[in-house]
Amino acid sequence: MKQIRLLAILAILCMILPLASYAQHQRHSKRAEIIVNNDTSAQITFFITTERYGRLEWTYAPGNDSYTSHGPNGIRLMVRGNDVIEIADWGRFYIQDVSEFRDGVWKLSLRHARRVARQRSSR
């Protein structure tokens, strides 16, 4: 009886674990526009590297809050959570590590990104 119960638990785990892994992958592969909020007191330059467009650059003045909506030739820029963003001299990050996916848009607060960069460098 104990063996059957153990086999049932193992069978359930074998079904659930791949689904959880798939759900995690789906969260990080969502393509969406990114809105950047420069809630710092300095002008910030950052780069986004995507498979489709390569390395793109933006500069945001303090208090600027807008979409980085256009890539090369005015094409609407769609990013994934596993695309790389390089912010000033703070370092390189995956968009999913410094942004929040909410309402179908990646939302990036540069103040939050700076906090993440400081936590990473203090380790």
PERAVEN-V631816 format. One record per pair of residues at least 12 apart in sequence whose C-alpha atoms are under 6 Angstrom apart, sorted by the first residue. I is the first residue (numbers start at 1). J is the second residue. If there is no record, write none. Layout:
# PERAVEN-V631816
i->I j->J
i->I j->J
This chain:
# PERAVEN-V631816
i->28 j->81
i->29 j->80
i->29 j->81
i->30 j->80
i->31 j->78
i->31 j->79
i->31 j->80
i->32 j->78
i->32 j->79
i->32 j->105
i->33 j->78
i->33 j->105
i->34 j->67
i->34 j->105
i->34 j->106
i->34 j->107
i->35 j->66
i->35 j->67
i->35 j->107
i->36 j->65
i->36 j->66
i->36 j->108
i->37 j->65
i->37 j->109
i->38 j->62
i->38 j->63
i->38 j->64
i->38 j->110
i->39 j->63
i->39 j->111
i->40 j->62
i->40 j->111
i->41 j->62
i->42 j->62
i->43 j->60
i->43 j->61
i->43 j->62
i->44 j->59
i->44 j->60
i->45 j->58
i->45 j->59
i->45 j->88
i->46 j->58
i->46 j->86
i->46 j->87
i->46 j->88
i->47 j->85
i->47 j->86
i->48 j->84
i->48 j->85
i->49 j->84
i->50 j->83
i->81 j->95
i->81 j->96
i->82 j->94
i->83 j->95
i->90 j->117
i->98 j->113
